[in-house]
Amino acid sequence: MDIVEFLKTRGSTPWRVLGEPGPGEEEIQEFLAAAVTAPDHGALRPWRFVVVRGDAREALADVLTNALLKRQPDASEATIEKDRDRLRRVPLLIVVAASITEDHPKVPPSEQLVATGLAAQAILLAAQARGYGGVILTGDHAYDPAVKAALGLKAEDQIVGFLYIGTPEGRTRPKKRPDAAKFTRDWTGPVS
């Protein structure tokens, strides 16, 4: 498939329809190799990747439950189980975080964050190219210092997303895309 056609087919696969088998070690390394090709002004390499699979998923579920109960002591059992279900169901989680170099003379934090987001997108595209589905999620856990610490990230690191990757069960519906023309205009000179 032509690369432009492939990009136009990009879509998130809901975690509820992702399952085994998950990518193997060679494929995961391929996804990460694709990630580090993201545009990176200043070659700062702000991205950090934490791969969670196998039994580590249950350990992370415990971390997320503890963090949730610390933030919301009255959290419902359904809310707690949603995190656990997601981690039990989806075979691979890659946490993508940005380690920002503050006060860089040429590369503002926003550009470093964008580079990390593009790295996350590259992982999802590489996974899709190999027949897997995936979705990027954030939520309160992405901003929780206890979750960051448990993942081995620094307090100032910014989690860009939790990438859930697995094999889609059944077909997913193509997403209706907006017309790019509605968001585009030609610039012909300064606006007065």
LUMBA-457971 format. One line per 3 residues: their letters; for each residue x, y, z of C-alpha. Coordinates in Angstrom, 1 decimal. Layout:
a> X:Y:Z | ... $
***
This chain:
mdi> 0.0:0.0:0.0 | 1.2:3.5:-0.8 | 2.4:5.4:2.3 $
vef> -0.2:8.1:1.9 | -3.0:5.6:1.6 | -1.7:3.8:4.6 $
lkt> -1.6:7.0:6.7 | -5.2:7.7:5.7 | -6.2:4.3:7.1 $
rgs> -4.7:5.1:10.5 | -7.1:4.6:13.3 | -7.2:3.9:17.0 $
tpw> -8.4:0.4:18.0 | -10.4:0.5:21.3 | -8.6:-1.5:24.0 $
rvl> -11.7:-3.6:24.5 | -11.2:-5.3:21.2 | -7.4:-5.8:21.5 $
gep> -6.1:-9.1:22.6 | -3.5:-11.8:22.1 | -1.2:-12.4:20.4 $
gpg> 0.9:-9.3:21.1 | 4.0:-8.3:19.3 | 7.2:-10.3:20.0 $
eee> 10.5:-8.8:21.1 | 11.8:-8.3:17.5 | 8.6:-6.4:16.6 $
iqe> 8.7:-4.2:19.7 | 12.3:-3.3:18.9 | 11.2:-2.4:15.4 $
fla> 8.4:-0.2:16.7 | 10.9:1.6:19.0 | 13.4:2.0:16.2 $
aav> 10.6:3.7:14.2 | 9.8:5.9:17.2 | 13.3:7.4:17.4 $
tap> 13.1:8.6:13.8 | 10.6:11.3:14.9 | 11.6:14.9:14.0 $
dhg> 13.7:16.1:16.9 | 14.9:19.7:16.8 | 18.4:19.9:18.4 $
alr> 18.7:16.1:18.6 | 17.6:16.3:22.3 | 16.0:12.9:22.1 $
pwr> 13.4:13.8:24.8 | 11.4:10.6:24.5 | 11.4:7.8:27.1 $
fvv> 9.8:4.5:26.6 | 8.7:2.0:29.3 | 7.6:-1.4:27.9 $
vrg> 5.1:-3.3:30.1 | 4.1:-6.9:29.2 | 3.6:-10.2:30.8 $
dar> 3.3:-10.4:34.6 | 4.5:-6.7:34.8 | 1.0:-5.7:33.7 $
eal> -0.6:-7.0:36.9 | 2.1:-5.2:38.9 | 1.3:-2.0:37.1 $
adv> -2.4:-2.6:37.7 | -1.6:-2.6:41.4 | 0.3:0.6:41.1 $
ltn> -2.6:2.3:39.2 | -5.1:1.0:41.8 | -3.1:2.4:44.7 $
all> -2.6:5.7:42.9 | -6.3:5.9:42.1 | -7.3:5.2:45.7 $
krq> -4.9:7.8:47.0 | -6.4:10.4:44.7 | -10.0:9.2:45.1 $
pda> -10.5:7.0:48.3 | -14.1:6.5:47.4 | -13.5:5.3:43.8 $
sea> -16.0:2.7:42.7 | -15.1:-0.9:42.1 | -16.0:-0.4:38.4 $
tie> -13.5:2.4:38.0 | -10.8:0.3:39.7 | -11.6:-2.8:37.6 $
kdr> -11.5:-0.8:34.3 | -7.7:-0.2:34.7 | -7.2:-3.8:35.7 $
drl> -9.3:-5.1:32.8 | -7.4:-3.0:30.3 | -4.0:-4.3:31.5 $
rrv> -5.1:-7.9:31.7 | -6.7:-7.8:28.2 | -4.1:-5.9:26.1 $
pll> -0.8:-7.8:25.7 | 1.5:-4.8:25.4 | 1.7:-1.4:27.0 $
ivv> 4.3:1.2:26.0 | 4.4:4.2:28.2 | 5.8:7.2:26.3 $
aas> 7.1:10.1:28.3 | 9.0:13.3:27.5 | 12.1:14.3:29.5 $
ite> 12.1:18.0:28.8 | 15.3:20.1:28.8 | 14.1:23.3:30.3 $
dhp> 15.5:26.6:29.2 | 17.2:25.2:26.1 | 18.5:28.2:24.1 $
kvp> 17.0:26.9:20.8 | 14.4:24.3:21.5 | 11.4:25.3:23.7 $
pse> 9.7:22.6:25.8 | 6.7:22.6:23.4 | 8.9:21.4:20.6 $
qlv> 10.3:18.6:22.8 | 6.8:17.6:23.7 | 5.7:17.5:20.1 $
atg> 8.8:15.3:19.2 | 7.7:12.9:21.9 | 4.2:12.8:20.6 $
laa> 5.4:12.1:17.1 | 7.5:9.2:18.5 | 4.3:7.8:20.0 $
qai> 2.5:8.2:16.7 | 5.4:6.3:15.0 | 5.0:3.4:17.4 $
lla> 1.3:3.2:16.6 | 1.9:3.4:12.9 | 4.6:0.7:13.0 $
aqa> 2.3:-1.5:15.0 | -0.5:-1.0:12.5 | 1.8:-1.8:9.6 $
rgy> 2.5:-5.2:11.2 | -1.2:-6.0:11.6 | -1.7:-4.9:15.2 $
ggv> -4.1:-2.4:16.6 | -3.4:0.2:19.2 | -4.7:3.2:21.1 $
ilt> -3.1:6.0:23.0 | -4.7:7.0:26.3 | -3.8:9.4:29.1 $
gdh> -6.1:10.2:32.0 | -5.2:11.1:35.6 | -2.6:8.3:35.9 $
ayd> -0.5:10.2:33.3 | -0.1:13.1:35.7 | 0.3:11.2:39.0 $
pav> 3.7:11.5:40.6 | 3.4:8.0:42.2 | 2.7:6.4:38.8 $
kaa> 5.7:8.2:37.3 | 7.9:7.1:40.1 | 6.8:3.5:39.9 $
lgl> 7.6:3.5:36.2 | 11.1:4.9:36.9 | 10.4:8.3:35.4 $
kae> 11.4:11.6:37.0 | 8.8:13.7:38.6 | 9.2:16.4:35.9 $
dqi> 8.9:13.9:33.1 | 5.6:14.2:31.2 | 3.7:11.1:30.2 $
vgf> 2.5:11.7:26.7 | 0.5:8.6:26.6 | -0.1:5.0:27.5 $
lyi> 0.0:3.0:24.2 | -2.1:-0.2:24.4 | -1.1:-2.6:21.5 $
gtp> -2.5:-6.0:20.6 | -4.3:-8.0:17.9 | -7.7:-6.6:16.9 $
egr> -10.5:-9.1:17.5 | -12.8:-8.8:14.4 | -12.9:-5.8:12.1 $
trp> -13.0:-2.2:13.3 | -15.2:0.3:11.6 | -13.3:2.9:9.6 $
kkr> -13.5:6.3:11.2 | -15.2:9.1:9.4 | -12.5:11.7:8.7 $
pda> -13.1:15.5:8.4 | -12.4:17.3:5.2 | -8.9:18.8:5.5 $
akf> -10.0:21.8:3.4 | -12.2:23.0:6.3 | -9.0:23.5:8.4 $
trd> -6.8:25.0:5.6 | -6.3:28.3:3.9 | -3.7:29.7:1.5 $
wtg> -1.8:32.6:3.0 | -1.3:35.4:0.5 | 0.2:38.0:2.7 $
pvs> -0.3:39.7:6.1 | -3.8:39.9:7.4 | -4.9:43.5:8.0 $
***
